[in-house]
């Protein structure tokens, strides 16, 4: 974690973050924003090729880890965005989202995109959290 003034940021270790000038997640005061999270395993490779729900599960695990690194939990998430290459995956991916957020029920948007940086990714998920509200 890097602390700069009122901001803390967490890196995923991706070589793209310094090149793009981005972070996995940033905390400013009591607000945390987690960037679009791809379905990558610890080895940096895409997990569960062709399986959108399994990829969503991995995205949400990464989001949970980023939140915890910044002193938050899934329970403090107030908004998520689910981006899909195949809109027909919305319901199966939504069920996975429900397993993580069933009682929390953040505001959520589901949208289809043309593609991601890696054609093996079927889903990316973003999250915003507010701590101590």
URVENWO-V314634 format. One record per helix or strand. SS is the DSSP state (a for helix, b for strand). FROM is the first residue (numbers start at 0). LEN is the number of residues. If there is no record, write none. Layout:
# URVENWO-V314634
ss | from | len
SS | FROM | LEN
SS | FROM | LEN
This chain:
# URVENWO-V314634
ss | from | len
b | 1 | 3
b | 6 | 4
a | 14 | 6
b | 24 | 4
b | 30 | 8
b | 39 | 1
b | 45 | 1
a | 51 | 18
a | 73 | 3
b | 76 | 8
a | 86 | 15
b | 106 | 6
b | 122 | 8
